[in-house]
Structure formats: C-alpha cells, structure tokens
Amino acid sequence: MADLQWNSLLLKAMSKRRTWVCIFLLVYALLLSSSWNLVVSIRSWYNVAISHRRPTTSIGWPTLYASVLYGGVFGLLAMGAALAVAVPATLVTWITVLVLLAFAGKPRRALVREGRRITGDIAGFAFRILIREGNFVAACCAVASFLALLIRRRGMGEDDR
C-alpha cells in the first residue's frame, strides 16, 4: 500500500512541468560547473588578446571570437542538459506507442517492424529539436557575450588594459 502511494506521488511529481525544468537546470548547472575551466580559459585568452591588440582596431576580432566561443560552449551545454531531459520523455513516448500497438492486436513481427520504424522517427525528431534549441541558445549567448564584452571593453580606460 505504501509503495502504491509512493509511486502515485512520484508520477504526479514527474508530470509537472516545473519538475522537468528543475531537472534541466540541475543538469545544466552540473555541466557548467564541470566545464568551468573552459569558460575561464576563454576569458583569459580574451584578456591576453585585447591587451596585445593594436589601438587602430575598432571592435576587434578577439571580442567576436570570444563571443562565438562562449555561444558555442553554452549552446553545447544546453543541448547536453536538454538531452538529459529528452531521453526519459522519449522513452515514455516510445513505450506508450508500442503498448498501444500491442493492444491493437498487431502480431509480434509487425510490432517489431513498427517499433524499429517508430524508434527511428522519434529519435530523428528529438535530434532535430535538440539541434534547433542548441543553436538558438548558442546564438543568444554569443550575442549577449559580444555585447557584454563590448560594454566591458568600452568601460575600461586606456590605463586599465
């Protein structure tokens, strides 16, 4: 009886959108903390690059390169965190479809054939969404980091560099 109540509570919690958002944020934070050295190395490269630049360059290529690198890192991190959330949801969808096909009276051979086709369809669809969302996050982070680096650079005086 206690197991049934626990399972019911767990299913109710996992059906909430905020639970999935919390899982996404937790995985994203874990990925970010594990790749923090990469972000710090991009920052230190950028600081060295702008300290050695010529005064004639206006915006500067180092700012553009650093912002693209930041966007790429954060886009990959977002794709990794989304993958951690998408895999359980995809498995639940796949199992549901196969169970419904089994209850519809499909023979085993047809069920296996349909299962393979459905697996390919679901995986392809999830992969396309994952790439699109990762590119969106990467672009947003690249633009935001470019603006932040420009503002920081404009705020620094010539003697601060």
Contacts in CASP RR format, 6 or more apart in sequence:
PFRMAT RR
TARGET T0000
AUTHOR 0000-0000-0000
METHOD contacts of the structure
MODEL  1
MADLQWNSLLLKAMSKRRTWVCIFLLVYALLLSSSWNLVVSIRSWYNVAI
SHRRPTTSIGWPTLYASVLYGGVFGLLAMGAALAVAVPATLVTWITVLVL
LAFAGKPRRALVREGRRITGDIAGFAFRILIREGNFVAACCAVASFLALL
IRRRGMGEDDR
13 19 0 8 1.000
14 20 0 8 1.000
20 85 0 8 1.000
20 89 0 8 1.000
23 84 0 8 1.000
23 85 0 8 1.000
24 81 0 8 1.000
24 82 0 8 1.000
24 84 0 8 1.000
24 85 0 8 1.000
25 81 0 8 1.000
27 80 0 8 1.000
27 81 0 8 1.000
27 84 0 8 1.000
27 85 0 8 1.000
28 77 0 8 1.000
28 78 0 8 1.000
28 81 0 8 1.000
31 77 0 8 1.000
31 80 0 8 1.000
31 81 0 8 1.000
32 39 0 8 1.000
32 77 0 8 1.000
35 73 0 8 1.000
35 77 0 8 1.000
38 73 0 8 1.000
39 70 0 8 1.000
39 73 0 8 1.000
42 66 0 8 1.000
42 69 0 8 1.000
42 70 0 8 1.000
42 73 0 8 1.000
43 66 0 8 1.000
45 66 0 8 1.000
46 62 0 8 1.000
46 63 0 8 1.000
46 66 0 8 1.000
46 149 0 8 1.000
49 62 0 8 1.000
49 65 0 8 1.000
49 66 0 8 1.000
50 62 0 8 1.000
50 63 0 8 1.000
50 153 0 8 1.000
50 161 0 8 1.000
51 161 0 8 1.000
53 60 0 8 1.000
53 62 0 8 1.000
59 150 0 8 1.000
63 146 0 8 1.000
63 149 0 8 1.000
63 150 0 8 1.000
63 153 0 8 1.000
64 146 0 8 1.000
66 145 0 8 1.000
66 149 0 8 1.000
67 142 0 8 1.000
67 143 0 8 1.000
67 145 0 8 1.000
67 146 0 8 1.000
67 149 0 8 1.000
68 142 0 8 1.000
70 141 0 8 1.000
70 142 0 8 1.000
70 145 0 8 1.000
71 137 0 8 1.000
71 138 0 8 1.000
71 139 0 8 1.000
71 141 0 8 1.000
71 142 0 8 1.000
71 145 0 8 1.000
72 138 0 8 1.000
72 141 0 8 1.000
72 142 0 8 1.000
73 141 0 8 1.000
74 137 0 8 1.000
74 138 0 8 1.000
74 141 0 8 1.000
75 134 0 8 1.000
75 135 0 8 1.000
75 137 0 8 1.000
75 138 0 8 1.000
75 141 0 8 1.000
76 134 0 8 1.000
76 138 0 8 1.000
78 133 0 8 1.000
78 134 0 8 1.000
78 137 0 8 1.000
78 138 0 8 1.000
79 130 0 8 1.000
79 131 0 8 1.000
79 133 0 8 1.000
79 134 0 8 1.000
79 137 0 8 1.000
82 130 0 8 1.000
82 133 0 8 1.000
82 134 0 8 1.000
83 130 0 8 1.000
86 126 0 8 1.000
86 129 0 8 1.000
86 130 0 8 1.000
90 122 0 8 1.000
90 123 0 8 1.000
90 126 0 8 1.000
93 122 0 8 1.000
94 115 0 8 1.000
94 118 0 8 1.000
94 119 0 8 1.000
94 122 0 8 1.000
97 115 0 8 1.000
97 118 0 8 1.000
98 111 0 8 1.000
98 114 0 8 1.000
98 115 0 8 1.000
98 118 0 8 1.000
101 111 0 8 1.000
101 114 0 8 1.000
101 115 0 8 1.000
102 111 0 8 1.000
106 114 0 8 1.000
END
